Amino acid sequence: MTGDLEVDLLVPSGSDGSLAVGGEVRARLRLESSTADEEARRWLEPLPSNKVLDNFWALCREVGSGRTKVRPPP
């Protein structure tokens, strides 16, 4: 991809594929693992269920659909 990539949520997929971004990558919330830790949960509103928080694909669907928002940084 050319240019910048700006997203609400960035989650490692663990796949063998990669994404090449020609510009800057900006994410409101970047998870270091496939589950949302306590710090990450503070940025989500409304807070999804533990079932969603423990499944990064489910969390991506929640944020992507707009049911859960990632709060902007202060």
N, C-alpha and C positions, 0 to 999 in steps of 0.2 A: 504494500500500500504506500502511496506517496502522500506526503503531508503529515499533519498531526492527527493523533487519535485521542479523543476525549470521551471518557466513559464514567458512569456512576460507580460501577463495580468491576473489578478486575480479579479473576480467580484463576489460579494455575489449573490447567486441565489434566496434566500428567500424560498427555498424548505424545506421540512421536513427532507430530507436526510442529511447525513453527510459524510465527507471524513476523514478517519483516515490515517495520514501520520506518518510513523515510524521515519522519519528523519526531516531534516530542510525543511521549505517551503520558497522559494525565488521567488519573483516576481519583474520584472522591474517596473511595474505599478500596484498598488493595489487600486482599487476604493472602497470608503467607502459606496457608494450608487449605485443604478442601472443606474445612469447617470454620465457622465464625467464632472467634474467641470472645472473651468478655469485653475487651476493648472495642472490637469491631461491632459488637451488638449495641454499643452505645450510640452508634451512628445510624442505626436503622429505625425507621418509624413508619407505621406501628411495628413493634417487635414481632416477627413471625414466630411460629411454633418451634419447639426444639427439633421436631421432625424435619422442618425446612432448614433450620440453621445447621443441622448436621449433614445436609446433602447439598453440595454446592450447585448441582444442576437445578434443584428445586429453588434454591435461593436466587439463582440467575433468572429463573422464570418469574419469581415474585417481583424482583426489581424491574425486570424487562416489561412486565405487564402493568407496572405502576401501582400494584397493590401494596408494595413496600417501597418507601423512598429512602434514599441515602441523604442524610442531612448535609448541608454545605458546611465547610469548615468555618469556625468562628472568625 
